[in-house]
Amino acid sequence: MSYYFAIVGTQDNPLFEYEFGTSKQGGDGQSRFNDQVQHLNQFILHSSLDMAEELQWAGPGHMYIKRIDQFFNNYISCFVTGGNVKFLLLHQPTAATSSASSRVSTAIGANPASPQTEEAIRLFFVEVYDNWVKAIMSPFYNANMEVRSPVFRARVAAAGRKYL
C-alpha cells in the first residue's frame, strides 16, 4: 500500500507533505504510486477538503473523520485538529495478485474499509498529532507556517512504519 500524507493549514495551504509505502507484510517502505498519476496526489487531497469541512461540522465532534473521499482506487482519510488544521492521508491499496488460493488477504493494505485498517490509520493520526503539537509549541513556529523540521519528518516516518 502506498501513502501520501499532508497537513493542510487553516488557509488551505500545505504545511507538510510526506510520501511513503507500507512497512508491514514485507513492504520496504517505498511508495508505489504510478509515475503517471503521482503528481495528482496533492490535487486529489485538496479536492477532498470540501468534504472534510462538511463532515467536520456535521458529525458529533470527533477529530478522526475516517474515510471521507475516494478517487478511483485512492482513499482519503482525515483528522481535524482543534486548531482546524487537517491531516489528510491518501492511501492506495496494493493491487490484488492472482494466486491459486482463494483466501482473502488479512493484510492492513488489502481492504481499506476494514476495521483493522481504520484503526491503524487512526493510531497513525493520533501519534502524528502528538508530534504535531510538540512541533508547533516551538517559539519559532508561526501559525500556518510550513513545518521543515527533520525531527518531525523522522517521527512521521516512524509512525508510518509502526502503524501502516
C-alpha positions in Angstrom: 0.0 0.0 0.0 1.2 3.5 -0.8 0.5 6.5 1.3 0.7 10.3 0.7 0.3 12.3 3.9 -0.3 16.0 4.0 -1.0 18.6 6.7 -3.2 21.4 5.4 -3.4 24.7 7.3 -6.4 26.8 8.1 -5.9 28.8 4.9 -5.9 25.6 2.8 -2.1 25.8 2.4 0.1 22.7 2.6 2.2 22.8 5.8 3.8 19.3 5.5 3.9 16.6 2.9 5.3 13.1 3.1 5.0 10.1 0.7 5.8 6.6 1.9 4.9 2.9 1.5 3.9 0.2 3.8 6.4 -1.5 6.0 4.1 -4.2 7.0 3.7 -7.6 5.3 7.3 -7.5 3.9 7.0 -4.0 2.5 10.1 -1.9 2.0 8.6 1.5 3.0 8.8 2.8 -0.6 5.6 4.3 -2.2 4.3 2.5 -5.3 2.3 5.3 -6.8 2.1 5.2 -10.6 4.5 7.7 -12.1 1.9 9.0 -14.4 -0.5 9.9 -11.6 1.9 10.6 -8.8 1.7 14.4 -9.5 -2.1 14.2 -8.9 -1.7 13.3 -5.2 -1.8 16.8 -3.9 -4.7 17.7 -6.2 -6.7 14.7 -5.0 -6.1 15.6 -1.4 -7.0 19.2 -1.9 -10.2 18.3 -3.7 -11.3 16.4 -0.7 -11.0 19.4 1.6 -14.6 20.5 0.9 -15.8 17.1 2.0 -13.6 17.2 5.1 -15.0 20.6 6.2 -18.6 19.5 5.5 -18.2 16.3 7.6 -16.2 18.3 10.3 -19.3 20.3 11.3 -21.9 17.6 10.5 -20.6 14.9 12.9 -20.6 14.6 16.6 -17.3 16.4 17.0 -14.7 13.6 16.6 -11.3 14.6 15.4 -10.8 11.5 13.3 -13.3 11.6 10.5 -12.3 8.2 8.9 -12.5 7.8 5.1 -14.0 10.9 3.6 -13.5 10.5 -0.1 -12.5 8.1 -2.8 -10.9 8.8 -6.2 -10.7 5.7 -8.4 -8.5 3.3 -6.3 -7.3 6.1 -3.9 -8.9 6.6 -0.5 -8.6 9.7 1.6 -8.8 9.7 5.4 -9.0 12.8 7.5 -8.1 14.0 11.0 -9.0 17.5 12.1 -7.1 19.2 15.0 -8.6 21.6 17.5 -7.0 24.5 15.6 -8.8 23.5 12.3 -5.6 22.1 10.8 -6.4 19.0 8.7 -4.3 15.8 8.4 -5.1 14.1 5.2 -3.9 10.6 4.2 -4.3 9.3 0.7 -3.9 5.6 0.6 -3.8 3.4 -2.4 -4.3 -0.4 -1.8 -2.0 -2.8 -3.3 -3.1 -4.4 -6.5 -4.5 -7.9 -5.9 -2.2 -10.6 -7.1 -3.6 -13.7 -8.6 -2.9 -16.9 -6.7 -4.0 -20.5 -6.7 -5.6 -19.9 -3.3 -9.0 -18.2 -2.9 -8.1 -16.9 0.6 -8.9 -13.3 1.4 -5.8 -11.4 2.5 -5.9 -10.1 6.1 -3.1 -7.5 5.4 -3.9 -4.0 6.5 -3.5 -2.7 2.9 -5.7 -5.3 1.4 -9.0 -3.8 2.4 -9.2 0.0 3.0 -12.6 -0.3 4.6 -11.8 -2.9 7.1 -11.9 -2.0 10.9 -8.2 -3.0 11.2 -7.2 -0.5 8.5 -9.3 2.2 10.0 -7.8 1.6 13.5 -4.2 1.6 12.1 -4.9 4.9 10.3 -6.4 6.4 13.5 -3.4 5.3 15.6 -1.1 6.8 13.0 -3.0 10.1 13.1 -3.0 10.2 16.9 0.8 9.7 17.0 1.4 12.3 14.3 -1.0 14.7 16.2 1.1 14.3 19.4 4.2 15.1 17.4 2.5 18.0 15.7 1.5 19.6 19.0 5.1 19.3 20.1 6.4 20.9 16.8 4.0 23.9 16.9 4.7 24.6 20.5 8.1 25.8 19.4 8.5 29.6 19.9 9.9 29.7 16.4 6.8 28.4 14.8 4.1 30.8 13.4 0.6 29.7 12.6 0.2 28.3 9.0 3.9 28.1 8.5 5.4 25.1 6.7 7.0 22.6 9.0 10.6 21.9 7.9 11.8 20.1 11.0 13.8 17.0 10.1 12.9 15.6 13.6 9.2 16.0 12.8 9.7 14.3 9.4 11.5 11.4 11.1 8.8 11.0 13.6 6.1 10.9 10.9 8.1 8.3 9.1 8.5 6.2 12.3 4.7 6.4 12.9 4.1 5.3 9.3 6.5 2.3 9.8 4.9 1.5 13.1 1.2 1.5 12.1 0.9 1.4 8.4 
